[in-house]
Amino acid sequence: MNSGPILPRQTLALGKCVRPIASKFRVRMGSRPKRSEQETDILSFVGSHVEQIQANLDRFVDEANQLGELLEVADTPENAVQRGAARMEICLERLLDDYDEVRRTIPGYADSEGQRLIEKVYRETLLQIQAWLDDIVECLNDPKGALEKRGLTVEEGKRLPITLDLELEPPPSLTDLDRWAVQREDRLIAAEEAESIEASAHMSRRGTGCLGLLATFGLGWWLGKEDDQGY
């Protein structure tokens, strides 16, 4: 009799997908592209990226929630889990590509603070996702330890689900970015006539958004015999 956790097949399929996703994500976060792109309209640049990150996070959370729902269904085929993980990875790659674009940007001297802050918004947000991916991998690598860490009683033959919620908190730097944008726009308006910069100075008027989202992602396993197939 094996007293260790027996992972359902769809959870095993998830493990094959999410481990390399988490590994590649960490590598991308740890690398830094060379600065190569000059940006003269920093307010428009920052405003566009705030909108992009919110849209990409919306898509990512939707895909993560759908993948979590697949794991809860007993007869979900493994290829459905693989496709769901692939769609989630595409959303993550978009976020990382945009993060790299920000990090490649060369701002004007007066705009260096804005570039620094939008980069920080990305990083603080992406680090939350990285921690969530690492948590999933940790649970898959050591299910029993993950259960005990959460204070759950391990009983043989009983399904023990673990909910791994990704609750994306608005990064503190978002408030700083909004304040900077307002101040920067005020300085531009004071230096030039408002009509000449109307097309580019929309960052503070359209707002920075909240970036607060929740993905509910459940893992579950059985404790039982070695030939137990899970669900």
KAVEN-V56368 format. One record per residue. N is the residue number from 1. SS is DSSP state (A for helix, B for strand, O for the rest). PSI is psi in whole degrees, 0 to 359 (NA if undefined). OMEGA is omega in radians with two decimals (* if undefined). Layout:
# KAVEN-V56368
((N	SS	PSI	OMEGA) (N	SS	PSI	OMEGA))
This chain:
# KAVEN-V56368
((1	O	130	3.12) (2	O	120	-3.11) (3	O	359	3.14) (4	O	165	3.14) (5	B	139	3.05) (6	B	115	-3.06) (7	B	135	3.05) (8	O	156	-3.06) (9	A	323	-3.13) (10	A	331	3.06) (11	A	322	3.05) (12	A	320	3.10) (13	A	320	3.09) (14	A	318	-3.12) (15	A	320	3.13) (16	A	333	-3.12) (17	A	314	-2.94) (18	A	333	3.13) (19	A	308	3.09) (20	A	329	3.09) (21	A	313	-3.14) (22	A	321	-3.13) (23	A	313	3.14) (24	A	323	3.13) (25	A	316	-3.13) (26	A	320	3.12) (27	A	315	3.12) (28	A	320	3.14) (29	A	326	-3.09) (30	A	343	3.13) (31	O	160	3.14) (32	O	122	3.11) (33	O	154	3.10) (34	O	144	3.08) (35	O	129	-3.07) (36	O	354	-3.02) (37	B	114	3.13) (38	B	136	3.12) (39	B	119	-3.12) (40	O	338	-3.12) (41	O	72	-2.98) (42	A	326	-3.14) (43	A	315	3.09) (44	A	319	3.13) (45	A	310	-3.12) (46	A	316	3.14) (47	A	319	3.12) (48	A	320	-3.11) (49	A	326	3.07) (50	A	319	3.09) (51	A	319	-3.13) (52	A	316	-3.10) (53	A	323	3.11) (54	A	316	3.14) (55	A	318	-3.13) (56	A	324	3.07) (57	A	321	3.08) (58	A	313	-3.13) (59	A	318	-3.14) (60	A	314	-3.13) (61	A	321	3.08) (62	A	314	-3.13) (63	A	320	3.12) (64	A	319	3.11) (65	A	319	3.12) (66	A	321	3.10) (67	A	319	3.08) (68	A	322	3.11) (69	A	323	3.11) (70	A	322	-3.10) (71	A	340	-3.11) (72	A	349	-3.10) (73	O	126	-3.01) (74	O	321	-3.03) (75	O	22	3.09) (76	O	124	3.11) (77	O	152	-3.10) (78	A	324	-3.11) (79	A	336	3.06) (80	A	321	3.08) (81	A	318	3.14) (82	A	318	3.13) (83	A	320	3.12) (84	A	318	3.11) (85	A	323	3.13) (86	A	319	3.11) (87	A	320	3.10) (88	A	320	-3.14) (89	A	323	3.10) (90	A	318	3.11) (91	A	320	3.12) (92	A	321	3.13) (93	A	324	3.08) (94	A	316	3.11) (95	A	317	-3.13) (96	A	324	3.09) (97	A	317	3.12) (98	A	322	3.08) (99	A	317	3.10) (100	A	323	3.11) (101	A	317	3.11) (102	A	318	-3.09) (103	A	338	3.09) (104	A	341	-2.99) (105	B	137	3.04) (106	B	105	-3.12) (107	B	164	2.98) (108	O	162	-3.07) (109	A	317	-3.09) (110	A	344	-3.05) (111	A	7	-3.07) (112	A	327	3.14) (113	A	321	3.10) (114	A	317	3.11) (115	A	319	3.13) (116	A	320	-3.08) (117	A	320	3.12) (118	A	326	3.05) (119	A	320	3.14) (120	A	323	3.07) (121	A	313	3.10) (122	A	310	-3.03) (123	A	314	-3.13) (124	A	325	3.11) (125	A	314	-3.10) (126	A	328	3.10) (127	A	330	3.05) (128	A	319	3.12) (129	A	319	3.13) (130	A	317	3.13) (131	A	323	3.12) (132	A	315	3.10) (133	A	317	3.12) (134	A	324	3.13) (135	A	319	3.10) (136	A	313	-3.13) (137	A	318	3.13) (138	A	318	3.13) (139	A	321	-3.14) (140	A	324	-3.12) (141	A	327	-3.11) (142	O	74	-3.10) (143	A	316	-3.11) (144	A	316	3.11) (145	A	323	3.13) (146	A	321	3.11) (147	A	313	-3.11) (148	A	324	3.13) (149	A	329	-3.13) (150	O	7	3.09) (151	O	24	-3.14) (152	O	137	3.13) (153	O	128	-3.13) (154	O	113	3.13) (155	O	128	-3.09) (156	O	137	3.10) (157	O	1	-3.09) (158	O	137	3.08) (159	O	131	-3.12) (160	B	95	-3.13) (161	B	147	3.00) (162	B	127	3.10) (163	B	123	-3.14) (164	O	82	-3.14) (165	O	135	2.98) (166	B	103	3.13) (167	B	100	-3.09) (168	B	114	3.11) (169	O	140	3.04) (170	O	125	-3.11) (171	O	142	3.13) (172	O	328	-3.10) (173	A	344	3.13) (174	A	322	3.09) (175	A	318	3.12) (176	A	322	3.14) (177	A	318	3.12) (178	A	317	3.12) (179	A	317	3.13) (180	A	317	-3.09) (181	A	318	3.12) (182	A	314	-3.12) (183	A	320	-3.13) (184	A	318	3.13) (185	A	320	3.12) (186	A	320	3.14) (187	A	322	3.11) (188	A	317	-3.13) (189	A	324	3.12) (190	A	330	-3.08) (191	A	333	-3.09) (192	O	169	3.05) (193	O	141	-3.05) (194	A	324	-3.10) (195	A	329	-3.05) (196	A	342	-3.13) (197	A	10	-3.06) (198	O	324	-3.06) (199	O	335	-3.03) (200	O	340	-2.99) (201	O	67	-3.11) (202	O	355	-3.01) (203	A	307	-3.05) (204	A	332	-3.08) (205	A	325	-3.11) (206	A	352	3.05) (207	O	162	-3.09) (208	O	349	-3.13) (209	O	173	-3.04) (210	O	331	-3.09) (211	O	18	-3.14) (212	O	116	-3.07) (213	B	164	3.14) (214	B	128	3.01) (215	B	126	3.11) (216	O	119	-2.98) (217	O	111	-3.05) (218	B	137	2.99) (219	B	142	3.10) (220	B	151	3.07) (221	B	166	3.11) (222	B	154	2.91) (223	B	122	-3.07) (224	O	206	-3.11) (225	O	161	-3.11) (226	O	332	-3.12) (227	O	5	3.10) (228	O	129	-3.11) (229	O	9	3.13) (230	O	234	-3.06) (231	O	NA	*))
